Amino acid sequence: MIRNILFWMLVFINYVFQIFGQVSQVSYELPAEWFRAGNSSQDYEMGLDYTIFYGKAPSGFIKSRANFSEYGFGILMQEFFPKDYLGKQVRLTCTMKYNNVLGWTGILIQVYSINGMYDDMRNRKITGTSGWKEINSIVNVPEDTTVLAFGILLSGEGTVWLDECSFELMEDAFFPFSIVNPNDGNSGLPTYPTNLSF
């Protein structure tokens, strides 16, 4: 009798598993070379997801906690010294999936220079729910750039997954300002982005 009950319980569990999919397996360890930022980063969970990903596991994710600040935001990001991109125009492309984003989200890229650029997609906010899609941002990287930072930003409620980021050189751009040695002030950062597929 007990064996029959156990058997049918296993059949039922397997049935539910097949219908509703795998239980999400996540790690709250940050991906290598990535770190948390934002004015309310403590209000967001960040880490690696081994069941929801694009291409191959894992992906990076950011998710709002229950008691998040209405006007705060969290960022999962990394930074590097863009040695190969100085004086160029580059396009950052990341593959994103998002669920129930009631605030807004977007990829972020910041160029640290005298005439630096900052784009967090605030003027083209992403909201709602969507499967995997490519999102991109194009910025100029002047010769005096010391740091290039990029990542994913989430403000308000929701969950966002990030995967398969890449940088692509665009058309040549000329910037009349530079520093004597562009390696000064890069704080020992790597000279290229890393772990872009998590």
Buried (B, 14 or more C-beta within 10 A) or exposed (E): EEEEEEEEEEEEEEEEEEEEEEEEEBEEEBBEBBBBBBEBBEBBBBBBBBEBBBEEBBBBBBBBEEEBBEEBBBBBBBBBBBBEBBBBBBBBBBBBBBBEBEBBBBBBBBBBBEEBBEBBBEEEEBBEEEEBEEBEBBBBBBBBBBBBBBBBBBBBBBBBBBBBBBBEEEEEEEBEEBBEEBEEEBEEBEEBBEEBBB
